[in-house]
């Protein structure tokens, strides 16, 4: 890890520290190349570290991601730059040049020892975004228990400058006057692994997201299901009741031309089925219904996973939910038209989950000359022959930055990108190749 703000030279830059970026960095580092990982969050790990389990094996997501986070943090040839904004990524004279700004944590990362004394002393409670907003955290806190680096971040929007965190810190790490620090990185190649965000479903008022109390999104459900979640059990947020009836609304923000998102996000069917299976274990008496347009179980073992869910008693209703509104006693009322010819129907559920689609997390416009497709993901000119190749020589892409994909494909593609970047460095930079050979 490195929070010093000097101009630095590396063999490779990895833009994004999620599972794709970590895998690409580790593969490049293990080849002997020096790697800088630029991550905008306060911790590496991306979306995967926030999940409960993965499909179709139902393995623990943290058990897969945390070792990779730790391996990258302790790798001799990998340097992590967290809580950073990428301002420019350009190719000049055969090199990749990145201009980066280190956002202020208001905590000196070199002095912070992760003891959390500042967090314990802080009197200000704020909603915790890492727990879906269901529980509280402090205005100064380490983002989550297995965050890497274990360095606190102060939120200036909520800090009331009482000074308690500064007085409690045993190393004098709290710095209320910290400023953004620009710095530059150069490398022979770059791998873009900027990942995805969930669909901005507020743009679809028919779903009532934010207005219907017991309507949540899939990432919030991941936190409810996680063993280190906000409640240690699945409870609906409005009143703490264990739901007896749960609905999943598929294609919420995918395959929807009215939102400008005509594509299928690929993973929504499978993560809804995964969550439904986990819910059936956590709430054995609950009725779970998935309202779907089509079930797209495309990967190895995915169809059997779907059939297992049916055998467990999870209900599948082929219908497109048109509108969602608040029902009586905190219920979520769904209006839908079933495809079996029953016409428009309504159904009330104690809790409903929007299976949101995937949109790109990063727009290269004004930052990097990479081009994007109609779906706004990074364009790959030869998606079948060279899925990690971009339109710029020496800049590669992996994971959901190039389009929606699941974790299995993301990790495989990250390895592909690392190999392509390593071959490019070997061909273009004999000095980098010789250093790698010595390592």
KOLBA-773535 format. One record per atom (N, C-alpha, C): x, y, z. Coordinates in steps of 0.001 Angstrom, whole numbers, plus 500000, padded with zeros to 6 digits. Each point is the difference from the previous one (the first is absolute). Layout:
XYZ...
//
This chain:
500841498809500000499159501191500000500876501240500000499516501069499368500803501199499883499095501200499878500127500927500936499251501232499923500929501201499832501270499777499664500896501109499715499693500520498605500130501282499832499527500624498770501185500472499165500693499070499397501129500309499145499692499460498608500697500544499007499912499437498666500724498653500038499315498960499544500537498648500122499928499292498654500936499121499757500028499191498786499731498543500360499142499374499211499670498588500175500020499324498635499987498686500029499839499268498748498542500039499527499064499899500941498576499928499626499154500777500992498939500594499498498972500627500822498736499154499914499350499816501124498689499346500021499005501010500546498999500320499211499026501027500368498779499311500591499924499961501313498893499329500677500505498844500834499577499964501272500488498978500915498949499008500425499050499690499115499044498941500278500610498642499719499157498986499868500527498650499814500775499886498694499565500695498945500733499955498729501349500685500140500018501180500612501250500723500161500979499272500888499513499395501089500879499252500884500605498796499286499162499285499236500508498828499296501031500394498953499715501064499232500942500455498982501305500465500645499910500737501106501205500482500672500831498849500542499334499016500626500736498862500545500674499198498893499300499798498887500599499247498894501193500749499406499884501330499865501119500781499475501155500024501003499664500175501280501038500008501021500745498674500068499250498907499859500625498676500044500864499738498764499746500736498907500865499900498820501295500786500190500057500794501087501208500777500272499899501460499648498827500467499556499831501397499637499550500812501212500398501264500030499531500904501049498655500579499597499073500070500954498613500347499706499509501050500984499281500992499485499287500961500839498511499790499806499264499868501092498544499853499954499380501305500494499165500603499174499330501251500348498540499686500291499570500261501232498642499671500439499323501239500579498755500242499612499307501205500470499413499828501397499689498770500408499468499773501339501120500043501036499604500046501273500982500019501078500639498634500222499420498955499412500538498647500109499922499324498643500931499093499743499871499141498825498960498916500310499606499262498977499020498929500188498779500146499125499690501234499604498904500230499075498661499507500509499129499646499060498657499535500348500036498625500656500970499172499624499975498610500460500168499892501507500809500872500592500212499909501445498719500371500749499056500644499323498743500379500638498932498916499866500277498923499291499011498951499785500004498992501140498931499210500064499922498936501015500632498721499469499421499434498958500528498779499391499964500151498486500639499072499301500059500058498545499278498782499410499456500186498812499343498885499309500965499370499016499835498724499639498980499066500470500479499129501169501200500281500512500563499136501039499578500407501407499480501226500141499638500571501303501206500075500934501178500215499425501190500254500807499930501407500579500656500188501130500058501304500659500783500990499133499391501149499687500663500996499151501226500585500694499892500267501303501137500558500733501159499016500059499677498702500070501057498986500093500822499930498721499414500422498882500722500021498727500736501316499829499339501098500348500530501327499704501048500454500998499772499774501300500928500512501010501424499494499807500242498710499706501393499577499766500651500708498811499222500294498966500572500717498859500317501452500383499136500608500807500272501355500480501287500027500811500134499040500912501201499942500839501246499675499171499852499103499037501141499629499167500500501196499194499067500799499477500392501193499240500663501029500909499446500175501209500541500989500927501415499649500457500313498703500089501308499573500502500956499572498893499573500130498753500858499587498879501119501018499810501221499503499854501161500886499878499926500887498767499280499578498976500010500730498732498669500723499714499117500031500978498715500671499811499879501146501001499603501164499511499769501162500845498539500423499848499304500128501120498585500378499985499867501493500272499268500680499138499649501406500195498483500065500172499539500049501239498558499995500260499497501411500272498676500145499886499327501284500219500530501050499033500195499578498755500589500854498975499042500172498820500063501150499375499228500287498794500947500087498812499679499271498937500781500073498766499517501196499188500898500935499722499632501213499274500371499938498529501022499216499683500432499905498609500771498710499799499767499363498859500741498791499603500294500121498509501258500262499656500376500278498621501226499190499612500126499747498702501210499378499462500856501068499347501262500084500407500936500964499427501367499346499877500550500065498801501343499462499757500125498543500432498950499228499731500033498580500299499805499642501448499691500990500843499769499752501427498583500426500378499486499412501062498698500383500535500226500958501161499352501149499939500152501023501029498653500211500695500001499887501309498779500184500789500188501170500953499013500882500011499953501063500995498924499641501018500370499979501254499154499483501070499929501040501123498865500031500679499858500851501181499658499128501201500826500092501036499719499318501258498999500834500790498798499480500189499006500728500785500389499989501472499691501048500735500376500027501423499158499048500829500652499166500779499312499173500990499831500772501312500747501093500123500128500751501252500614499117501090500714498991499537500775499102500859501295499702499270501127500176500666501292499702499402500173498488499917500013499475498785500047498547499810501298499400500521501086500768500017501278499487500495499995499857501520499211500842500664499961499963501463498889499101500542498924499819499244498849499230500479500390498533500199499649499449501150500317498598500308498741499128500026498846500568499601498776499209499927499432499579501339500271500768501058499551499602501339498535500347500263499427500875499182498593500408500078499668500847501231500998500506500690499707500838501156499257501262499593500311500532498839499281501180499495498535499677499779499753498822499439498629499557499730499217499838501300500622499402501000499316499790501271499696501328500696500880500986499822499828501284500680499005500913499301499788499793498719499126500905499226498555499891500486499329501127500268498617499960500481498951500060498891500434500135498750499063500226498896499689498681499295498733499628499962499559498790499299499396500386498657500387499289498942499490500259498657499629498667499358499074499981499026499664498751499300501232499391499341500123498689500122501167499300499483499737499504498579500620500602498983499770499542498630500499498584499755500975499561500807500520498644499840499001498947500473498995500403500742498952499081500462498651500368499372500044500560498806498773500325499294499200501115500633500602500734500932499282501052500695499112499499501120500055498696500307499130499407501018500506500238501419501301500174500157500559500215501328500843501268499973500616500321501125500739501253500123501489499750500136500763501008499633501429500016500236500334501371500570501274500274500178500414501279500550500467500938498886500070501279500313500452500988499020501472499808499647500748499331500867501356499557499670500069498517500330500408499190499020499972498545500203500828499310498936500465498810500307500521499088498983498795499476499229500045499983498656498795499718499208499259498728500400500708498889500170499387498751500448501084499120500599499590498921500643500912499251500864501219499451499277499846499509498769501139499439499281500464500904498868499815501309500164500473500959499007501522499978499919500519500208498808501437500136499783500215501232499128500700501016500528500739500052501262499077500263501195500474499612501177499265500252501246500305501426500478499505500951499253500223501419500288498648500686500080499792500798501040498724500678500194499803501110498968498743500332499762499624501101499117499010500884500748500234501303499971499096500956500635499084500588498942498704500012500272499012500569499083499741501452500402500510500960499238499857501409500403498566500501499955499119499281499293498595500432499934499300499826501346500495499086500832499336499717501260500859500353501224501295500203499801500870500334501131499625501353500581499889500076501314499655501277500641501220500633500680501200499505499670501257500586500463500051500127501520499540498952500684500045500020501459501395499691500532500849499408499149501374499717500387500206498712500772498947499244500239500152498793500818500853498944499293499824499875498691500787498998499272501479500364500031500309501280499851501392500439500022500631499731501362499267500256501070500535499770501337500148498515500301499117499172499426500042498560500276501084499277499214500433500580498881500965499311499137501362499913500683500537498801500209501285499855500713501210500396499168499833500119498678501150500311499139499912501378499368498954500768500322499845501333499417499720499970498511499247498999499547499768499831498566498892500888499452499067500445500850498872500803499519500504501376499574499639500395498771500462501272499439498817500694499335499389500942500711498826500695499477500319500896498813501279500289499780500393500944498957500587499308498769499847498697499921500542499266498855499347500487498706500782500103498942499528500504498711500155498932498916499223500101498906500215499091498866501430500126499477500585498860499656501382499984499546500092499399498596500331500813498990500178499449498652501366499333499856500054498953499215501272499357499689499870499300498656501113499545499474500022499394498667500634498615500055499514499136499132500561498661499852500249499750498520501072499341499679500263499598498626500299498509499964499660499385498876500196498550499858500070499649498528500384498768499744500053499525498633498654499550499472499101499603500908498693499487499579498991500273501106498725499839499674498932500198500991498895498985499752499384499581501093498831499113499931498849500721500704498919500219499273498841500707500532499018498976500565499752500068501303499097499055500666499062500803500904499292500941499399499219500970500775498638499487500442499604498811499559498815499361500554498679500639499616499025499839500885498627500393499692499350500691501181498882500642499725499076500471501023498634499412499682499099500056500972498649499519499765499169501080499311498985499577499287499134500920499283499418501059500934499974501238499522499389501090500766498478499888499878499424499157500846498580499665499856499088501167500388500561501027500628499187501188500291499492500650498715500674499688498876499551500539498712498722499316499519499577498950500685498787499263499632498992500165501141499234501103500008499118500274501145498923498951500218499685499200498972498968498965500164500367498987501071501309499842500248500425499018500996499931500541501428499910501307500150499814500564501335501175499825500927501211499794499430501159499778500864500297501255500812500186499838501302500217501126500887498728500531500614498845499595499448498707500450500521499224498859500652500251498784499553499355498822500584500946499448501060499630500018501281500948499716501087500686498645499918499300498968499577500571498658500027500369499496498612500370500933499150500531499689498677501486500322500023500842498983499803501445500180500062500634499513498705501290500277499827500682499483498818500825498764500362500561499376498994500668498710500199501259500124500851500740501097499894501192500156500828499626500186501467498874500656500263499533500092501388499624498622500535499387499178499169499684498639500433501268499196500257501047500236499221501272499324500264500483500291501418499835501247500437500432500343501357499104499328501038498699499913499757499115499334500947500346498520500132500456499391498903500330498580500001501408499718500522500858501008500006501396499778500376500117499683501488500920499128500375500180499665501423500463501188500827500626500994499371500406501224500704499116501168499579498720499696499735499053501014499591499489500839501151499066500902499718499558500955501028499172499396501117499253498920499723499067499472501004500347498584500472500945499334499338500300498583500254498821499097499662499043500518499293498848499232499513499311500850498943499024499411499314499277500733498963498749500613500605499979501314500071498857500743500515499635501091499009498723500309499917499640501076499089500268501345500692500451500993499237500528501215500623498979500890500696498740499950499617499043500967500548499664499742501459499903498714500399499539499703501355500749498851500668501043499463499352500764498915500604499295498660500000498954499856499203499260498742499929500719499017499082499992498737500371500503498962499100498959499779498907500327500220498745498991499918498940499525498571499753498697499864499800499414498697499669499860499798498496500074501109499258499825499932498552500972500974499353500831499479499086501046500814499369499884499871498487500107501132499307499912500013498541501295500524499398500375499436498864501107500514499200499446500520498677500393501198499645499535500634498768501173500029499035499948499142498998501092499867499054499961501088498929501153500174499345500155500966498905499604501404500436500322500350501248499758501358500487501161500874499541499824500608498841501073500811499445500826499284498960499632498823499603500623499305498876498904499646498995500408499855498746499059499669498922498823500987500012500323501251500220498981501038500149500410501203499146499442500097498808500368501084499093499566501354500534498970500025500856499556501280500553501059500624500899500924499174500508501104500496500820501302500093499213499938499691498705501211500003499192500917498834500288499435498913500537500792498815500353499366498768499364500150499835498693499338498877499324500678498655500208501202500000500580500761498755500103499642499216501260500303498696499957499872499136501169501275500130500837499839500134501316501155500156500886500608498669500431499474498899499530500581498656500119499955499377501383500312500764501030500159499393501321498750500086500865499008500781499599498864500295500889499174498757500325499750499156499004499230498780500249500711499125501016501301499847499811500735499080500858500173500539501413500239501310500147500155500477501379498669500030500725498889500169499266498684499926500639499717498567500469500328499019499156499800498597500383500891499657501193501250500472499965500915499757501128499423500569501294499571501250499953499452500622501204498731499291500459499162499587499059498774499294500365500325498690500714501009499283499535500395498755500649500546500264501404500796501058500153500511500349501319498869500428500931499017500723499455498851500410500807499172498809500442499881499008499134499224498821500381500652499254501154501308500138500128500685499419501149499889500866501239500073501324499808499912500917501137498571500129500523499023499912499083498584500129500362499246498816499402500070498826500624499449498776499386498504500065499714499254500807500741498552500051499820499562501110499050500914500791499502499636501129499140499683499528498584499032500670499387499694499790498588500856500953499171500731499436499050500909500810499174499576499865498546499756501133499354499538500016498609500928500856499162500396499480498849500827500741499045499152500287498766499761501285499722499261500432498826501016500278498893499949499221498943501054500058498991499428500107498597500813500524499084499651500010498574500510498727499326501283499727500201500638498756499559501071499668501030500206498730500265501109499584500849501197499717499098501062500744500205501183499841499158501134499418500846499999498686500110500998499253500775501038499487499016501022500821499726500864499796498836501292499256500288500426499913501267501331499476500299499999498536500402501188499499500269500171498603500393499318499745501342499087499068500030499283499659501215498857500940500353499770501030499189498982501000500336498578499462499807499786499221498953498665499446499768499612499050501135500951499198500454499725499108501122499721500801501270500686501108500158499772500902501130498556500509499977499543500390498832498617500457499820499009498886500322500272498808499520499104498881500271499987499639501492501132500124500651500047499753501439499115500993500750500007501252499551499152501013500641498525499653499841499631499537498818498598499578499790499653498836500922500931499047500137499749498837500849499884500385501468500608501108500394499922500469501378498678500688500311499189500221498974498704500623500222499944501485499731501044500556499415499965501418499628499081500163498800499087500971500089499011500213498949500577500870498889499766499593498755500422500786498838498757500373499207499762501302499855498837500508499276500501500761498783499630499513498814500443500661498762499123501230499772500536501144500364499228501238499909500958501173500080499592501116499432500753501238500125499249500912500952500640500342501116499382500901500967500002501408499426498814500598499941499854501317499380500104501136501004499519499769501222499999501075500996500057499414501398500559500785500913500119499599501395499511501158500858499204499666501027499518501035500903499902499430501414499844500880500971499858499576501386498624499404500228499950498869500700498748499345500347499702500168501482498978499341500490499648500117501424501005499298500904500166500526501210500860499394501033501441499798499528500501500949499234501379499930499541500238499086498825498942499462499418500150499089498859500466500761498760500584499257499075500379500535498696499036499406498979499257500860499312498996499529499032500572500064498595499963498856499328500504499889498632498845499913499021500100500738498906499053499907498891500742499371498825499484498873499518500702499309498925498993499289499099500484499665498810499194499226499063500679498660499782499394498950500491500565498663499847499906499546498546500982499230499577500035499548498603499145498763499757499315499526501035499140498832499811498574500393499635499768501278499730498691500426499518499020500443501065500481500172501245499088500412501060499719501497500016500712500761499172499792501437499957500730500721501118499638501273500199500669500809501016499608499517501391501013499800500838499807499439501337500774500842501002499539500003501237500743500634501079500349498942501048501096500223500673500430499096501080500702500812501063499755499680501262500645500675501118501066499084500612501144500586500307501097499272500629500534500825501165500519499322501017500567500707501148501266500769499630500739499465499042501273500596499599500196499731498509500500500978499268500266499815498576501412500480499680500628499312499063501382500282499621500045500301498507500600501125499645500198500353498595501318499392499520499904499124499008501211499428499411500522500982498958500830500927500475500487501071499141501030499494499010500036500679498865500974499669498985501339500671500246500929499815499066501362500511500122500251501091498973500613501074500445500442501078499119501476500259500294500744500580499057501430500222500245500231500975501138501036499742500796500315500867501133500869501178499609500566499964498793500963501028499608499726500440498575499993501308499791499864500585498673501343500600499613500654499464498973501329500516499640499987501365499323498832500535499679499920501282499288500735501088500774500877500678499304500757501084500611501157499542500864500131498702500210501084499459500838500961499169499166499433499214499107500787499039499232499397499879498607500814499860498945499455499876498644499377498649499673499759499164500989499295498741499748498589500291499500499528499182499080498649500166499470499048499038500696498735500375500029498965499154500588498974499640498947499267498912500260498952499579499090498683500691500307498958499582499312498678500578500232499524499750501423500492498930500620499614499686501379500861500737501031500971500818499527500876500828500833501102499219500695500068498687499789501146499224500475501164500195499032501220499736500462501181500215499164499962499074498786500235500579498846499895499262498739501207499089499807499728498761499627501050499050499645499820499649498521500942500401499139499817499822498549499835498548499568500659499070500720499908498581499631499572499196501231498735500064500351499566499387501269500167498496500073500034499313498849500159498543500020501461499580499920500778500663499158501402499617499829500904500676501020499621501215500419500815500731500972499114500756500963499344499291500932499016500660500865500581501040500943501329499989500211500599500988500900500694501131499242499972499946498673500632501034499197499077501211499893500555501199500161499249501231499774500470500621498690499490501177499697500422500699498793501341500680500141500605499975501184501294500632500237501057498938500268501095500066499293501084499039500197500554500129501411500176498875500651500594499995501326499032500258501131498742500241499710498984500171501033498977498881499840499796499237501051499133498838499957498838500190500967498991499154499885498803500121500835499597498614500479499426499935501174499548498709500528498816500222500918499192498953500117498871500039500918498838500819499477499188500497500920498767500687499643500231501364499385501237500477499938500278501256499308499662499892498522500103498775499447499727499779498582498588499487499747499242499715501041498645499494499833499609499134501174498711499810500214499556499199501148500520498571499922500519499517501125500447498601500062500073499559501448500011498703500204500015499472501355501431499913500520500145499555501247501307499986500650500942499013499322499491498846499616500839498983499356500625500554498726499176500588499141500518500562498749500913501191500272499693500773501019500816501164500338501412499591500384500119498988500860501325499553500441500788499403498832499324499221499166500669499417498836500480501091499043499168501005499804500366501083499093501138500849500569500011500169501325501094500745500627501334499296499778499991498670500103501214499251499707500431500157498557499033500014499092500277500214498574500637501369499793499434501033500647500522501354499850501416500113500551500268499340501132501337500029500577501010499340499074499600498895499393500907499329499068500258500867498763498939500632499479500155500866498831500878501203500338499803500573501190500814501144500410501454499584500184500233498814500581501354499504500168500696499773498666499269499436499032500580499786498665500317501330499333499111500978500194500239501328499414501258500618500601500152499907501325501188500551500647501268499310499517499933498700499843501158499239499545500414500431498599498996500244499143500293500385498618500491501444499887499443500883500828500273501426499856501074500527500943500228499301501115500913500529501007500977498920500441501124499865499318500979498980500399500450500137501446500087501252500508500437500176501391499009499404500977498698500198499722498978499412500878500048498487499923500206499481498787500051498546499827501195499415500751501139500705499946501181499477500696499812500034501521499358501071500503499727500053501440499079498869500426498991499744499160499063498906500308500717498661499984500936499832499048500714498725499911500869499793501225500625501088500480500818499894501211499147499661501206498797500620500065499097499737501140499501498577499974
//
